[in-house]
Amino acid sequence: MRPLRIALLGLACAVVPPGVGASTGKADTPTVFPTASWQALPSAAQTPACRTALNSARDYLRTLDTTALLAVRDGRSLFSYGDVAAPSILFSARKSLLAMMYGKYVANGSIVLERTLAELDIDDVGGLLPVERGASLGQLLESRSGVYHAAANGGDDHAAAPARGTQAPGSYFLYNNWDFNAAGTAFEQLTGQSLYKTFAEDFAAPLQLEDFDPARHHRSGDARQSLHLAYHFYLSTRDMARLGYLMLQQGRWGDRELIPPQWVAQMIKVGTPSADMHPPHVAARHFGYGYMWWLLEEPAPSPLHGAYMAWGIHGQYILVMPARRMVIAHKRQVPVNGNWNVGWVQPRDFLRAAAMLADAPCD
């Protein structure tokens, strides 16, 4: 892959005229962006049929462990459930945010995805094998590095990993926190900037995230296992929706390009279809994978056709649905009692709720 070199342009605004930017709205409809807060769907769209459909979705959510959900259509709030302003920890959804952060620096040449771990002098506790050091930075983003060193944190499929050194870089998909964490280390090394400070400047400020607090953020994990620590985020549901809406708008926010559109396309290009995933239970989900984004394999005319999502444990989702010009952010917050065996919202249940909202006749 050749490095992308795209200049960032302009300043943020609330509404972009037709034909400007990367609108996914209907023809001749200005693209609406939130400013201090999300605008509500116009009352004219809230017909009896619309309200009935939204009430059905609300009733279904009450059967789940959902703590917050915000659905946005055409840049306006369609539906809200629970406390969408409460920040809480994001687990694996963090990885999709890092992929977004890469775009600007791939474009300006600070990050070259073809560089290998050996070229970047990235190693780990006890040393990586020579074959592992041949993995490229791009293969880390795809979770196809072939590096099966222990990660600093759990929540992946490391227990099903092949023996170290048995898979050539790029040849085998395994959802592997070592790849994702090392990608965070490489980002900081190549940009010379703190990951969280960069997120605050490149995304939180121009997107006007309402609930982001940089002071809450630090990398974490067991450094005795791996030098490459995790980078969890603390975000509210309504701020997660802004990040999803940036993706829906192909990286543009008002008249400012925060992510090159070529990079957005690369992130959601299928690198691994579900059939090529390991272990078998991952393949059975029927999600593909790009650059740290999960890609739904739904046929047309499903509202989920062409959709993609960030996904974290217990039910943390940022779902982007281009076919419906929609974004849905969903939270199952950390259980107060610390019991991690309860409080799951599985993808199939969340996506059922998402389809109900997508099909609501509220245009």
C-alpha positions as CSV (number, residue, x, y, z in Angstrom):
1,M,0.0,0.0,0.0
2,R,1.3,3.4,-0.9
3,P,1.3,6.1,1.7
4,L,-1.7,8.5,1.4
5,R,-0.8,12.2,1.4
6,I,-3.9,14.3,1.8
7,A,-3.9,17.8,3.3
8,L,-6.3,18.7,6.0
9,L,-8.6,21.6,5.1
10,G,-10.9,24.2,6.6
11,L,-12.8,24.8,9.8
12,A,-15.8,23.1,11.4
13,C,-19.4,24.2,10.9
14,A,-22.9,23.0,11.6
15,V,-24.5,22.7,8.1
16,V,-22.8,22.0,4.8
17,P,-24.7,23.0,1.6
18,P,-25.7,20.3,-0.9
19,G,-22.8,19.1,-3.0
20,V,-20.1,20.1,-0.4
21,G,-18.3,17.4,1.6
22,A,-19.2,13.8,1.9
23,S,-22.9,13.9,2.6
24,T,-24.7,10.5,2.8
25,G,-28.1,12.2,3.2
26,K,-30.9,12.4,0.6
27,A,-30.4,14.3,-2.6
28,D,-30.6,18.1,-2.2
29,T,-30.6,17.8,1.6
30,P,-27.9,19.8,3.5
31,T,-25.7,17.7,5.7
32,V,-26.3,18.5,9.3
33,F,-23.5,18.3,12.0
34,P,-24.1,18.7,15.7
35,T,-22.5,21.7,17.4
36,A,-22.9,22.0,21.2
37,S,-25.4,19.2,21.2
38,W,-27.3,16.9,18.9
39,Q,-30.4,18.4,17.3
40,A,-33.6,16.5,17.6
41,L,-35.4,15.0,14.6
42,P,-37.9,17.6,13.3
43,S,-41.4,17.2,14.8
44,A,-42.9,16.8,11.3
45,A,-41.1,13.5,11.0
46,Q,-42.5,12.1,14.3
47,T,-45.6,10.7,12.7
48,P,-47.8,8.2,14.6
49,A,-46.2,5.4,12.6
50,C,-42.8,6.7,13.6
51,R,-43.6,6.9,17.3
52,T,-45.1,3.4,17.2
53,A,-41.9,2.0,15.7
54,L,-39.7,3.8,18.2
55,N,-41.8,2.7,21.1
56,S,-41.5,-0.9,19.9
57,A,-37.7,-0.5,19.9
58,R,-37.8,1.0,23.4
59,D,-39.8,-2.0,24.6
60,Y,-37.3,-4.4,23.2
61,L,-34.4,-2.6,24.7
62,R,-36.0,-2.9,28.1
63,T,-35.6,-6.7,27.7
64,L,-31.8,-6.3,27.3
65,D,-29.0,-5.1,29.6
66,T,-28.7,-1.9,27.6
67,T,-27.8,1.1,29.7
68,A,-27.7,3.8,26.9
69,L,-28.3,4.1,23.2
70,L,-28.4,7.0,20.8
71,A,-29.6,6.6,17.2
72,V,-28.8,9.4,14.8
73,R,-30.3,9.8,11.3
74,D,-29.2,12.5,8.8
75,G,-27.2,14.2,11.6
76,R,-30.1,14.5,14.0
77,S,-31.1,12.5,17.1
78,L,-33.8,10.0,16.1
79,F,-34.0,8.0,19.4
80,S,-32.4,8.1,22.8
81,Y,-32.5,5.6,25.6
82,G,-30.9,5.7,29.1
83,D,-28.2,8.2,30.2
84,V,-26.3,9.0,27.0
85,A,-24.2,11.6,28.7
86,A,-22.5,9.3,31.2
87,P,-18.9,8.5,30.3
88,S,-17.6,5.0,31.0
89,I,-14.8,2.8,29.9
90,L,-14.6,1.6,26.3
91,F,-12.8,-1.7,25.9
92,S,-12.2,-3.2,22.4
93,A,-14.1,-0.4,20.7
94,R,-11.0,1.6,21.4
95,K,-9.2,-0.2,18.6
96,S,-11.5,1.3,15.9
97,L,-10.7,4.8,17.4
98,L,-7.0,4.2,17.0
99,A,-7.5,3.1,13.4
100,M,-9.3,6.5,12.8
101,M,-6.3,8.3,14.4
102,Y,-3.9,6.7,12.0
103,G,-5.4,8.3,8.9
104,K,-3.9,11.8,9.2
105,Y,-0.4,10.4,9.9
106,V,-0.5,7.8,7.1
107,A,-1.5,10.7,4.8
108,N,1.4,12.9,5.8
109,G,3.9,10.1,5.7
110,S,4.7,10.0,9.4
111,I,3.4,6.4,9.4
112,V,4.3,3.9,6.7
113,L,2.2,0.8,7.0
114,E,4.7,-1.4,5.2
115,R,7.4,-0.9,7.8
116,T,8.2,-4.0,9.8
117,L,8.5,-4.5,13.5
118,A,12.2,-5.0,13.0
119,E,12.5,-1.7,11.1
120,L,10.6,0.0,13.9
121,D,12.7,-1.7,16.6
122,I,9.5,-3.0,18.3
123,D,10.2,-5.9,20.6
124,D,8.8,-7.3,23.8
125,V,9.4,-9.1,27.1
126,G,11.6,-12.1,26.3
127,G,12.1,-11.1,22.7
128,L,10.1,-11.6,19.6
129,L,11.0,-14.4,17.1
130,P,12.7,-13.4,13.8
131,V,9.6,-14.4,11.8
132,E,7.5,-12.3,14.1
133,R,9.7,-9.2,13.7
134,G,8.9,-9.5,10.0
135,A,5.3,-8.5,10.6
136,S,4.3,-5.1,9.2
137,L,2.4,-2.3,10.9
138,G,-0.5,-2.8,8.5
139,Q,-0.7,-6.4,9.5
140,L,-1.1,-5.3,13.1
141,L,-4.1,-3.2,12.1
142,E,-5.6,-6.2,10.4
143,S,-4.8,-8.6,13.3
144,R,-2.8,-10.8,10.9
145,S,0.7,-10.3,12.3
146,G,1.3,-13.9,13.3
147,V,2.8,-12.6,16.6
148,Y,1.4,-14.6,19.5
149,H,3.3,-13.2,22.3
150,A,1.2,-12.6,25.5
151,A,-0.6,-9.3,25.6
152,A,-0.7,-6.9,28.5
153,N,-4.5,-7.4,28.8
154,G,-7.1,-10.1,28.1
155,G,-10.3,-10.0,26.2
156,D,-9.1,-11.6,22.9
157,D,-8.7,-15.0,21.4
158,H,-5.1,-15.6,22.5
159,A,-6.1,-18.9,24.1
160,A,-6.8,-20.3,20.6
161,A,-3.5,-19.0,19.1
162,P,-1.3,-21.3,17.1
163,A,2.2,-22.0,18.4
164,R,4.5,-19.0,18.1
165,G,6.5,-18.9,14.9
166,T,4.1,-21.2,13.0
167,Q,2.2,-18.6,11.0
168,A,3.8,-16.3,8.5
169,P,2.9,-12.6,8.9
170,G,-0.2,-11.8,7.0
171,S,-1.3,-15.4,6.5
172,Y,-3.6,-16.0,9.5
173,F,-6.3,-13.9,11.3
174,L,-6.6,-14.1,15.0
175,Y,-8.2,-11.4,17.1
176,N,-5.2,-10.6,19.2
177,N,-4.6,-7.8,21.7
178,W,-0.9,-7.9,21.2
179,D,-1.3,-6.6,17.6
180,F,-3.7,-3.8,18.7
181,N,-1.6,-2.7,21.7
182,A,1.6,-2.7,19.7
183,A,-0.1,-0.6,17.1
184,G,-0.7,1.9,19.8
185,T,3.0,1.9,20.7
186,A,3.9,2.3,17.1
187,F,1.6,5.3,16.7
188,E,3.2,7.1,19.6
189,Q,6.7,6.2,18.4
190,L,6.2,7.4,14.9
191,T,4.2,10.5,15.6
192,G,6.2,11.5,18.7
193,Q,2.9,12.3,20.4
194,S,0.9,10.9,23.3
195,L,-2.0,8.9,22.0
196,Y,-4.6,10.5,24.2
197,K,-3.2,14.1,23.6
198,T,-3.5,13.4,19.9
199,F,-7.0,12.2,20.2
200,A,-8.0,15.3,22.2
201,E,-6.5,17.6,19.5
202,D,-7.4,15.7,16.4
203,F,-10.9,14.5,17.3
204,A,-12.3,15.6,20.7
205,A,-11.8,19.4,20.0
206,P,-13.1,19.6,16.4
207,L,-15.9,17.2,17.0
208,Q,-16.9,19.2,20.2
209,L,-17.1,16.0,22.3
210,E,-19.4,16.9,25.2
211,D,-18.1,14.6,27.9
212,F,-14.4,13.8,27.1
213,D,-12.0,14.3,30.0
214,P,-8.3,13.8,29.0
215,A,-7.3,13.5,32.7
216,R,-9.1,10.2,33.0
217,H,-7.0,8.5,30.3
218,H,-3.9,6.5,30.6
219,R,-2.5,3.3,29.1
220,S,-2.8,0.2,31.3
221,G,-2.1,-3.5,31.6
222,D,0.4,-5.9,33.0
223,A,3.9,-4.7,31.8
224,R,5.4,-7.9,33.1
225,Q,3.5,-9.7,30.3
226,S,4.1,-7.1,27.6
227,L,5.6,-3.7,27.2
228,H,2.8,-2.7,24.9
229,L,-0.1,-1.5,27.1
230,A,-3.8,-1.1,26.3
231,Y,-5.3,2.3,25.6
232,H,-8.9,2.3,26.8
233,F,-11.1,5.3,26.4
234,Y,-13.7,6.9,28.6
235,L,-16.5,8.2,26.4
236,S,-20.2,8.9,26.7
237,T,-22.7,7.3,24.3
238,R,-23.5,10.7,22.7
239,D,-19.8,11.3,22.0
240,M,-19.4,7.8,20.6
241,A,-22.2,8.7,18.1
242,R,-20.1,11.8,17.0
243,L,-17.2,9.5,16.1
244,G,-19.5,7.2,14.2
245,Y,-21.0,10.1,12.4
246,L,-17.5,11.3,11.3
247,M,-17.1,7.8,9.8
248,L,-20.5,8.1,8.0
249,Q,-19.3,11.4,6.6
250,Q,-16.1,9.8,5.3
251,G,-13.9,11.7,7.6
252,R,-15.3,15.2,7.0
253,W,-16.8,17.4,9.8
254,G,-18.3,20.5,8.4
255,D,-15.8,21.8,5.9
256,R,-12.9,20.2,7.7
257,E,-11.3,16.9,6.7
258,L,-10.3,15.1,9.9
259,I,-9.7,11.7,8.2
260,P,-8.7,11.4,4.6
261,P,-11.6,9.7,2.8
262,Q,-9.2,7.2,1.2
263,W,-8.3,6.1,4.7
264,V,-11.9,5.7,5.7
265,A,-12.4,3.5,2.7
266,Q,-9.3,1.5,3.6
267,M,-10.4,0.9,7.2
268,I,-13.7,-0.6,6.1
269,K,-12.4,-2.6,3.2
270,V,-12.6,-6.3,3.8
271,G,-9.2,-7.6,4.7
272,T,-10.5,-10.8,6.3
273,P,-14.0,-12.2,5.4
274,S,-15.6,-14.2,8.2
275,A,-14.9,-17.5,6.5
276,D,-11.2,-16.9,6.9
277,M,-11.3,-16.2,10.6
278,H,-10.0,-18.2,13.5
279,P,-11.1,-19.9,15.8
280,P,-14.3,-21.3,14.3
281,H,-16.7,-19.5,16.7
282,V,-15.4,-16.1,15.3
283,A,-16.1,-17.2,11.8
284,A,-19.6,-18.2,12.8
285,R,-20.5,-14.5,13.6
286,H,-20.5,-13.6,9.9
287,F,-18.5,-10.4,10.4
288,G,-15.6,-9.5,8.3
289,Y,-12.6,-7.4,9.4
290,G,-10.8,-4.4,8.0
291,Y,-8.4,-2.1,9.8
292,M,-9.8,-2.6,13.4
293,W,-13.4,-2.3,12.3
294,W,-15.9,-5.2,12.1
295,L,-17.7,-5.4,8.8
296,L,-21.2,-6.8,8.6
297,E,-21.9,-9.4,5.9
298,E,-25.6,-8.6,5.4
299,P,-27.2,-8.7,1.9
300,A,-29.3,-6.0,0.4
301,P,-32.0,-4.9,1.1
302,S,-31.2,-5.3,4.8
303,P,-30.7,-2.0,6.5
304,L,-27.5,-3.5,7.8
305,H,-26.1,-4.0,4.3
306,G,-22.7,-2.3,4.1
307,A,-22.7,-1.5,7.8
308,Y,-19.7,-1.7,10.0
309,M,-19.0,-1.3,13.7
310,A,-16.6,-0.8,16.6
311,W,-17.3,-3.5,19.2
312,G,-16.3,-3.8,22.8
313,I,-17.0,-6.4,25.5
314,H,-20.4,-6.5,27.2
315,G,-22.2,-4.5,24.5
316,Q,-20.2,-1.4,23.5
317,Y,-21.0,-0.6,19.9
318,I,-20.6,2.2,17.4
319,L,-22.6,1.0,14.4
320,V,-22.5,2.9,11.1
321,M,-25.3,2.2,8.6
322,P,-24.7,4.0,5.3
323,A,-27.8,2.4,3.7
324,R,-30.0,4.3,6.2
325,R,-27.7,7.3,6.7
326,M,-27.6,6.3,10.4
327,V,-25.3,5.9,13.3
328,I,-26.2,4.0,16.5
329,A,-24.0,4.1,19.7
330,H,-24.8,1.6,22.4
331,K,-23.5,1.0,25.9
332,R,-23.6,-1.7,28.5
333,Q,-21.6,0.1,31.2
334,V,-19.2,-1.7,33.6
335,P,-21.3,-3.6,36.2
336,V,-21.4,-1.7,39.4
337,N,-21.0,-4.8,41.5
338,G,-17.9,-5.9,39.5
339,N,-19.5,-9.1,38.4
340,W,-18.3,-9.5,34.8
341,N,-20.4,-12.6,34.2
342,V,-23.6,-10.6,33.9
343,G,-24.7,-7.7,31.8
344,W,-24.0,-8.8,28.2
345,V,-25.7,-7.4,25.2
346,Q,-24.7,-9.8,22.4
347,P,-24.2,-8.5,18.8
348,R,-27.3,-10.4,17.5
349,D,-29.5,-8.6,20.1
350,F,-28.0,-5.2,19.6
351,L,-28.3,-5.6,15.8
352,R,-32.0,-6.6,16.1
353,A,-32.6,-3.3,18.0
354,A,-30.6,-1.5,15.4
355,A,-32.7,-2.9,12.5
356,M,-35.9,-1.9,14.3
357,L,-34.7,1.7,14.6
358,A,-33.3,1.7,11.0
359,D,-36.7,0.6,9.7
360,A,-38.7,3.1,11.7
361,P,-40.7,5.3,9.2
362,C,-39.4,8.6,10.6
363,D,-38.1,10.5,7.5
